[in-house]
């Protein structure tokens, strides 16, 4: 399925969904006056990764596209935007652009709580759908957005070679984040 998503007022971007998201225009807020002496100009992008509880393979093909559209709606309602969204059966990756007035922890909480509630109420799975408690988040500069987007788009390919735990550990190590294996 393909659909166009219109930006909230004041944001200059358009996204197309085709079981993956492709930015069609610069995701920077538009219409800001550079001549004013006071202003806030940001380009805040973050790569977020989180999995299903106990890494259970709960994101099935029959709910994947709808789940991604639902997440896109949650993000859009908070005046943030998705640059890329993809995953496999036990986790998802979101390349998210957000405004400085939005706390990262708040948007992740909203995505996880609202999407799991929607799955449980609308899709009525046999076993309750839950996300893992935590998440990983990594800042992404504009210059590497295309690389991170491609990485997220290619999730199915990556996971033919490695599992989620191995990928998660590699991401943490690559970004210098200390962790304790349990």
C-alpha positions as CSV (number, residue, x, y, z in Angstrom):
1,X,0.0,0.0,0.0
2,X,1.1,3.5,-0.8
3,X,-0.1,6.7,0.8
4,X,0.9,10.3,1.0
5,X,1.3,12.0,4.4
6,X,0.8,15.7,4.6
7,X,3.0,17.6,7.1
8,X,1.5,19.5,10.1
9,X,1.4,23.2,9.5
10,X,4.8,24.8,9.3
11,X,6.8,21.7,8.4
12,X,8.1,21.3,4.8
13,X,8.1,17.6,4.1
14,X,6.1,15.0,2.4
15,X,6.5,11.2,3.0
16,X,5.4,8.3,0.9
17,X,4.8,5.0,2.5
18,X,5.4,1.8,0.5
19,X,6.2,-0.7,3.4
20,X,9.1,1.7,4.0
21,X,9.3,5.4,4.0
22,X,11.1,7.6,1.6
23,X,11.6,11.3,2.3
24,X,10.5,13.3,-0.7
25,X,11.7,16.7,0.5
26,X,13.9,18.3,3.1
27,X,12.4,17.4,6.5
28,X,13.5,20.8,7.9
29,X,10.8,23.2,9.2
30,X,10.1,25.7,6.4
31,X,9.2,29.4,6.4
32,X,11.5,30.6,9.2
33,X,12.7,34.2,8.8
34,X,16.5,34.3,8.7
35,X,16.5,38.1,9.0
36,X,15.0,38.1,12.5
37,X,17.5,38.6,15.3
38,X,15.9,35.9,17.4
39,X,15.1,32.4,16.3
40,X,15.5,28.7,17.0
41,X,16.8,26.6,14.1
42,X,17.3,22.9,14.6
43,X,17.7,19.7,12.6
44,X,17.2,17.0,15.2
45,X,17.3,13.4,14.0
46,X,17.5,10.2,16.0
47,X,17.7,6.5,15.2
48,X,15.5,4.7,17.7
49,X,15.5,0.9,18.1
50,X,13.3,-1.2,20.3
51,X,12.0,-4.7,20.3
52,X,9.1,-6.8,21.4
53,X,9.1,-8.1,24.9
54,X,11.4,-11.2,25.3
55,X,12.2,-10.7,21.5
56,X,9.1,-12.7,20.6
57,X,8.4,-12.6,16.9
58,X,5.1,-10.7,17.2
59,X,5.3,-8.2,14.3
60,X,3.7,-10.4,11.6
61,X,3.4,-9.6,8.0
62,X,-0.4,-9.2,8.4
63,X,0.0,-6.3,10.9
64,X,3.4,-4.8,9.8
65,X,2.1,-2.2,7.3
66,X,-0.8,-1.1,9.5
67,X,1.5,-0.9,12.6
68,X,3.9,1.4,10.7
69,X,1.0,3.6,9.5
70,X,-0.3,3.8,13.1
71,X,3.2,4.7,14.4
72,X,3.4,7.4,11.6
73,X,0.1,8.9,12.9
74,X,1.4,8.9,16.5
75,X,4.6,10.7,15.5
76,X,2.8,13.2,13.2
77,X,0.3,14.0,16.0
78,X,3.3,15.1,18.1
79,X,4.5,17.3,15.2
80,X,7.5,15.1,14.6
81,X,8.2,13.2,11.4
82,X,9.4,9.8,10.4
83,X,12.2,9.7,7.8
84,X,12.4,5.9,7.8
85,X,10.6,3.1,9.5
86,X,11.2,-0.6,9.2
87,X,12.0,-3.7,11.1
88,X,11.5,-7.5,11.4
89,X,9.3,-9.7,13.5
90,X,10.9,-8.9,16.8
91,X,12.0,-5.2,16.6
92,X,11.7,-1.9,14.7
93,X,13.9,0.9,13.7
94,X,12.7,4.5,13.4
95,X,14.7,7.4,12.0
96,X,12.8,10.2,13.6
97,X,13.0,14.0,13.2
98,X,11.7,16.0,16.0
99,X,11.4,19.6,17.4
100,X,13.4,20.8,20.4
101,X,10.1,21.1,22.4
102,X,9.5,17.3,22.2
103,X,11.3,15.1,24.7
104,X,12.7,11.9,23.1
105,X,11.5,9.7,26.0
106,X,8.0,11.1,25.7
107,X,7.7,10.3,21.9
108,X,9.1,6.8,22.4
109,X,6.7,6.2,25.3
110,X,3.8,7.4,23.2
111,X,4.8,5.2,20.2
112,X,5.2,2.1,22.4
113,X,2.2,2.5,24.6
114,X,-0.3,3.6,21.9
115,X,0.8,1.1,19.3
116,X,0.8,-1.9,21.7
117,X,-2.7,-0.8,22.9
118,X,-3.9,-0.6,19.3
119,X,-2.6,-4.0,18.5
120,X,-4.1,-5.6,21.6
121,X,-7.5,-3.9,21.1
122,X,-7.8,-3.9,17.3
123,X,-5.9,-7.1,16.3
124,X,-6.7,-9.1,19.4
125,X,-3.6,-11.4,19.4
126,X,-3.8,-14.7,21.2
127,X,-0.9,-13.6,23.4
128,X,-0.7,-10.0,24.6
129,X,1.5,-7.8,22.5
130,X,4.2,-5.9,24.5
131,X,7.3,-3.9,23.7
132,X,10.5,-4.3,25.7
133,X,10.9,-1.9,28.6
134,X,13.8,0.1,27.2
135,X,15.0,1.4,23.8
136,X,18.2,2.6,22.2
137,X,18.5,6.0,20.5
138,X,21.4,7.5,18.6
139,X,21.7,11.0,17.2
140,X,22.0,11.2,13.4
141,X,23.6,14.1,11.6
142,X,22.1,15.2,8.3
143,X,25.1,14.0,6.4
144,X,24.5,10.4,7.4
145,X,20.7,10.3,7.2
146,X,20.9,8.6,3.8
147,X,23.1,5.9,5.2
148,X,21.0,5.3,8.2
149,X,17.8,5.3,6.1
150,X,19.3,2.6,3.8
151,X,20.3,0.5,6.8
152,X,16.8,0.7,8.2
153,X,15.2,-0.1,4.8
154,X,17.5,-3.2,4.5
155,X,16.4,-4.8,7.8
156,X,15.2,-8.0,6.3
157,X,18.5,-8.5,4.5
158,X,20.6,-7.7,7.7
159,X,18.6,-10.2,9.7
160,X,19.4,-13.1,7.3
161,X,22.9,-12.8,8.8
162,X,22.5,-11.8,12.4
163,X,19.8,-11.7,15.1
164,X,18.4,-8.7,16.9
165,X,20.5,-9.2,20.0
166,X,23.7,-9.2,17.9
167,X,22.6,-6.1,16.0
168,X,21.6,-4.3,19.2
169,X,25.0,-4.9,20.8
170,X,26.8,-3.8,17.6
171,X,24.8,-0.6,17.6
172,X,25.5,0.1,21.3
173,X,29.3,-0.6,20.8
174,X,29.5,1.5,17.6
175,X,28.0,4.5,19.5
176,X,30.2,4.0,22.6
177,X,27.3,3.0,24.9
178,X,28.3,0.8,27.8
179,X,25.9,-2.1,28.6
180,X,25.6,-5.1,30.8
181,X,24.6,-8.4,29.1
182,X,21.9,-10.3,31.0
